[in-house]
Amino acid sequence: MTRFAELVAPASWRTVDLISDLHLQAGEPATFDAWQGYLQTTPADALFILGDLFEVWVGDDAATQPGFEAQCAEVLRQTAERVPVYLMHGNRDFLVGPAFAAQCGLTLLEDPTVLVLHGERWLLSHGDMLCLADVDYLRFREQVRTPEWRDAFLAKPLEERRALARAMREQSENHKRSPGMVWADVDGPAARAWLQAADARTLVHGHTHRPADHDLGDGLQRTVLSDWDVSAQPPRAQVLCLTPAGAQRVDLR
């Protein structure tokens, strides 16, 4: 049975920003620059990152030495000094741990979590758990989320973990390019069941890279966040802002 964590926003929060699926990596500097610029200027009272901030995360120790991960950590640290930052695990960065959270001053967020804000209950998730048709991925997810798998992986030397991650990413990309590949989407009845169990009206999630608003009936809705890719044509860098007037999508490019 799914457990729904709950976060009640302070009365002082007027605008809350939600982003996901930035897939930050050293080889995509334009997206990193856009993300850094956004964090330095957002007027939001809190920021929620709903998974896959990073293209890959091989362990918190990667951010303790000079490099891209440490650069990202410093950007997050500076932001968290101004506004609360919450990070939910995605399918790419599920190994982000408490050491990195402490280094950056951010709060790790359970998936799913109900955000109580402006008298509304917003159900937040990365979204991968609801892609029920993606059976192979869900089987893989169950395996790698166990403490035994995590501990065994993190016990390997950092460079070995990086090499394993590159191999897994290459395998994943090859699978995406295979003939007849069909992208799994969030299961509608499962999303409805989550919302009803959480006593919420709107599910906000990422993962699928298909930004849209879906009417699930009976006043229930599924809002999908955009991924970020500033080098794409057209570029993608979108924020969902929750205000007392409701939800608004803001394109930064």
Buried (B, 14 or more C-beta within 10 A) or exposed (E): EEEBEEBEBEEEBBBBBBBBBBBBBEEBEBBBEBBBEBBEEBEBBBBBBBBBBBBBBBBBBBBBEEEBBEBBBBBBBBBBEEBBBBBBBBBBBBBBBEEBBEBBBBBBBBBBBBBEBBEBBBBBBBBBBBBEEBEEBBEBBEEEEEEEEBEEBBEBEBEEBBEBBEEBBEEEEEEEEEEEEEEBBBBBEBBBEBBEBBEBBBBBBBBBBBBEEBEBEEEBBBBBBBBBBBEEEEBBBBBBBBBEEEBEEEEBB
